Every structure is written in C-alpha cells, then in structure tokens.
Amino acid sequence: MVNFLYYLTFASTLGSGLLAGVFFTFSAFVMTSLSRLPAEQSISAMQSINSTILQSLFMLVFMGTTILSVVLGVASFFKSGNHSAVYVIIGSLFIFVGVFLVTAIFNVPLNNSLAAVSPGAAEGAQVWSDYIAGWVPWNHVRTISSIAALISFMIAVRKW
C-alpha cells in the first residue's frame, strides 16, 4: 500500500507542477499581453482560449490531479503516523481549495460572463475590464496554491 501511495503522490506532484506552469504562464504574461490589445481582440482571444482549454489535455490534468489529490488526502489522513502524510494532506488541500474551488467559484463564472458578451458589443470593453480585474487575482491564487501543492508533494515523496 505504501508503494501505491508513493506513486500516487508522485503523480500528484507532476500534476501540480503542470497546473502551476499553466497558471503561472497566464499570471506572468498571457493576461498582460491580452490586456494590451483592443478589448474586442482580447475578448475574442480569451473566449477562444476558454473554449479550447475545456476540450484539451489540460482538463484531464486539472480534474485528474484534483481527484487524485483528494483520494490521497483522505488515504493519508488514515496514515497519520507516516511522516509524508501531513505533507500529502497539505498538498491536497492546496489543490482542492486553492485550485479547484477557486476555479469553480471565481474563475469559471467570470469565464461564463465573458463568453456571454459579443466581442464587438458596446459593453465589451467594460466586461473585459471587469474580467481582467477579477480573473487575474484569482489566477494568482491558483498559481501560488499549485506551487505550494507541488512543494508539499515533493517533500512527501522525499519522506516516503
């Protein structure tokens, strides 16, 4: 069982790293680049990104890492005597709360509101401005949370 949990933790480590990279990319330069374009172009580009990402391998990594982390967190709770268990639980909480719940509660509704606007509509510039102001800070939370999960899972893997 310990070997199985080790490999699952290793997989969560990889998933957390991939998520951290994607979220960091958006925080570091994608959203800044889009905000430099006219609102109509920015809206079109982000709408395309949002629809494409739902049908990409990213969703497998996002949902797979979330599910795996929750399962690992629960299993580790019952293995509390193991030194790595605490780090797995911490990493799992970062993924579930800081990545999954933040995405579901904050980023997805903002994506839905952006999807509802026509890029060339008169209200488009205001919707885009509101979108950037709300979406980017929550993406920073996802970035930091996925990096924290990555570090927690790395420590857990080293302690197995």
Salt bridges, closest charged atoms under 4 A:
none
